[in-house]
Amino acid sequence: MKRLEKTTLQLRAVSVLRRLKSRRTYDELADVTGLSASDLNRYVNGHVLPGVERAREIVDDLGRETLAAEIESRIDRDEEGYVDNTAVVFDQSLLDLVAGVAAETFELERPDVVLTAATDGITIAGAMARHFDVPVAYAKKSRETGVSEFVEARQRLTPGIEITYSLPASALEDGDDVLLVDDFVRSGNTQALLLELADRAGATVSGVFTLIAVGEDGLASVRQSTDAPVVAFTTLSDAGEPEGYPRT
Ligand SMILES: O=P(O)(O)OC[C@H]1O[C@H](OP(=O)(O)OP(=O)(O)O)[C@H](O)[C@@H]1O
């Protein structure tokens, strides 16, 4: 592991601890982490960095669980099960941390481009692109004025109603490795569309990452369309209650 990667991991672990600390005393944080309150105080206040192995444990064991619980606690659902994740997708610093933790825990490979669909996927896709230091591209439901060439794919909403998503042709090059990212997957239709766009551009999809999966059906459907790993940071049940992680 290179020095820069080690330091990045150590700093990410500190960010996770700071998020946890914001709602807890040091003694409570010690109970959650199994680390001593005095060590935690030094990490959180920036006097010392955790060692690399300890940092990895903090990120892998606590990072995802903590952030998934935070995401779940910020999601509202109406009576019909529609998701309001505004409080998540508007919080860029939370997403920046999620992107780094997700890349570490899911061992996502560095792509050439991160691709998403406008609108709500843009902030998590931007966070993932920044993590890997690669460009982010997004397909839109309208053609960008001034762009002459597009790659396009159609999404069928109901019989007779379709939306065309347009991606400037310059966004992807033949042979690019692409990571598909979105804020949530429900039916998987949006990911199917992004897979089609990538395919039309001659790109290879190296992975699919969603912040939230609503039920398992959408993920299963995406997995049938690609051999690339398809992963969700957290999964909510269709019935309305988040599952998999305790709330904080
Ligand atoms: O798996 P699916 O059933 O396709 O649903 C997931 C998509 O739905 C939402 O976008 P939406 O189409 O609502 O557009 P928006 O981001 O502009 O709100 C969300 O941002 C995903 O892109």
The ligand as a Gaussian input file, in Angstrom:
#p B3LYP/6-31G(d) Opt

LIG

0 1
 O      -34.713000       1.805000     -10.291000
 P      -35.674000       2.806000     -10.823000
 O      -37.095000       2.354000     -10.652000
 O      -35.368000       3.206000     -12.240000
 O      -35.607000       4.103000      -9.909000
 C      -34.394000       4.754000      -9.602000
 C      -34.312000       6.128000     -10.204000
 O      -35.413000       6.926000      -9.762000
 C      -34.927000       8.198000      -9.340000
 O      -34.829000       9.059000     -10.418000
 P      -36.105000       9.716000     -11.112000
 O      -36.430000       8.958000     -12.355000
 O      -37.195000       9.910000     -10.108000
 O      -35.539000      11.119000     -11.597000
 P      -34.937000      12.331000     -10.698000
 O      -33.617000      11.889000     -10.182000
 O      -34.816000      13.441000     -11.671000
 O      -35.942000      12.588000      -9.591000
 C      -33.547000       7.906000      -8.820000
 O      -32.724000       9.070000      -8.826000
 C      -33.040000       6.834000      -9.750000
 O      -32.357000       7.367000     -10.862000

